[in-house]
C-alpha cells in the first residue's frame, strides 16, 4: 500500500498509530483535567490534527477520544451532542485549512480555537434543548455561557502551547519523515 496523501481516506499503519497516540493524548488530557470545568486540551488537539491532516483524521481522533472518555466519565445522550458539536467545529477548520492565511498564522488559529469554545457551547445547547425538551433556549444557553468562556480560554491556551509541538510531529508524519525503530 502506498503512503496516504493529505486528503486520502486510506490510513497507513503508521498513521493509525499516530492518530491513536493523538486520541490517547486528548483522552488523558481531558481525564486529568476533569476537576477543572471545561478546561481540557481535546478541542485544541482536534483542531491541530484537522489543520495538519484533514477532516477525516480530525473526526477519527474526535470519535475515539470522546467515546473513550465518556466510557470513563459517563456515557449518555449528551455524547451525541458532544460528537455533533465537535464534528461541526472540525468541519469549520476543514474549510479554513484551505486558505493560506489561516494555515500560516498561529494567532488566527488561536482566535478560531477560542471561538470554537463558544460554537461548541451553542451547538450543545441547541441539541440539548431538543433532547431534554427545554422550552427557553436563550435562558438555557446563557446559563452555560460561563462554561463556554472557560472552554474558549482553555482552547486558546492549549492551542498556543500544543500547536507548535503537535504541528511539528504531524508535519513529519504527513511528510513521511517519521521512522519506526
Secondary structure, 3 states (H helix, E strand, C coil): CCCCCCCCCCCCHHHHHHHHHHHHHHHHHHHHCCCCCCCCCHHHHHHHHHHHHCHHHHHHHHHHHHHHHHHHHCCCCHHHHHHHHHHHHHHHHHHHCCCHHHHCCHHHHHHHHHHHHHHHHHHHHHHHHHHHCCCCHHHHHHHCHHHHHHHHHHHHHHHHHHHHHHHHHHHHHHCCCCCCC
